[in-house]
C-alpha cells in the first residue's frame, strides 16, 4: 500500500523557497494560454492568437527534418551530446551564417543548446553580476524576468509605435554609461516589427564608442545580446540586418541568439544556438554544462544535415514565409478596414516574425478600464484570444496587444474578424 503524503505536505509555505523565486513573476502568456484551453474545453470556438507557437496541423516541421530525427534515433544517436553541441551541427551553423548572413565565425564561437531560452539564460549568467545594470526596451520578451533571476538592476526603455516599438539611440544613450548588458531583438517579439538599419547602426556605433572609453578606463565592456530567432521570417521589402554587418567593430561585444524553433516551426524540437566571442561562449558552455540544457543528440544530428540541404531549407522557408504572411496580412487588412469605418482599432503592417501589433482604443468606453478588460471582452463576445503588452514588460494600459498567427488557420481568422467588428461597434456605440 502506497504511503499517502498529502496530509504531511500541508499548504504552500513561502519560507521554503528563495527570495529570488519568491519575487519571480510567472509567465502571463502561459497563464492566458491556460485560460484559453479551459474555454476551449468547455466547447467554445476560439481564434487563438495568444501563444508564440505553431500548430503542427497548420505548420508541420520540414519532412526532411522529421525524417532525419527518426533516422538518427534508429542509428542510436541517443547518448549525451558534447556540452557545446555536436560538431557536425556547430559546423553546419557556421556555414549557414556565412551563406545566409555573410558572417564568418571560428568554431569556438558557436554553442548549441536546448532551444533559445537556455542560450539567453546562459548569456545573463555569463556576463551579468548581481547589481549590474541591464538595459532592455519594452515591450520585449522576458528580459525583465531574466534580469530578475540574476539579481541585476532593471532599466526598461519604453518605446513607441511611431518607431515600431524599436528603441532609438537617443532613448538608450542616457543608460549606456553604466549598463553591462543591452538586450535587442529584431524581428521583435511581441510586435512583429523590425529595427531599421539606420537605428541599428547608430546604436552599434554608440556601443563601440562606449567600449573604447571603458577599455581605456580598465572597465568591463558593455555586451549586446542580439536575439534574431525570427530573422528568417520577414515580409515585403523589409530586410533583416545584423549589427555586425553595419558595424563590424561590435563583434567582440555581441552574442547572437538563434535556433530552429521559429524558422522551421520546430518549437518542440529544442535546438537553439549562440554565436559570439569565444571568451563569452566558453563560459556559457560551462553554465549550460552544469544545467544540462543540451539539445537532444538525435535532433542535433538531424538539424546539421537539414541546414546543409540548401534547396530543402530554402524551399521550406519560402512556403513558410508566404503562409505566415497571408495570415498577418488578413488581420492587418481587416483591422485597417475597421479603422477606415471609424472603429477604434489600428495595427502596424507586418514586417517580420509571426506577430501583429494591434491597438484596440477602448479604454474608457463601455466601462472598460484596462487592457485585461478589453482582452476578456474580445474573448467572451468574439472568441478572439490575444495577449496584452503588459505580458512583455509594458505597464501602461495603452490598448496595445500581440496577435500570434502560428496556431490558427486563415479561415479561422476570416471567420473571427466580423465578430471582432461587431464587438467594436457595440463598445464604441457605432
Buried (B, 14 or more C-beta within 10 A) or exposed (E): EEEEEEEEEEEEEEEEEEEEEEEEEEEBBEEBBEBBEEBBEEEEEBBBBBBBBBBEEBBBBBEBBBEBBEBBBEEEBEEEBBBBBBBBBBBBBBBBBEEBBEBEBEEBBBBBBBBBBBBBBBBBBBBBEEEBBBBBBBBBBBBBBBBBBBEBBBBBBBBEBEBBBBBBBEBBEEBBEEBBBBBBBBBBBBBBBBBBBEBBBBBBBBBBEBBEEBEEEEEEBBBBBBBBBBBBBBBEEBEBBBBBBBBEBBBEBBBBBBBBBBBBBBBEBBBBBBBBBBEBBBBBBBBBBEBEBBBBBBBBBBBBBBBBBEEBBEEBBEEBBEBBBEBBBBBBEBBBEBBEEEBBBBBBBBBBBBBBBBBBBBBEBEEBEEBBBBBEBBBEBBBBBBBBBBBBBBEEBBBBBBBBBBBBBBEBBBEBBEBBBEBBBEBBEE
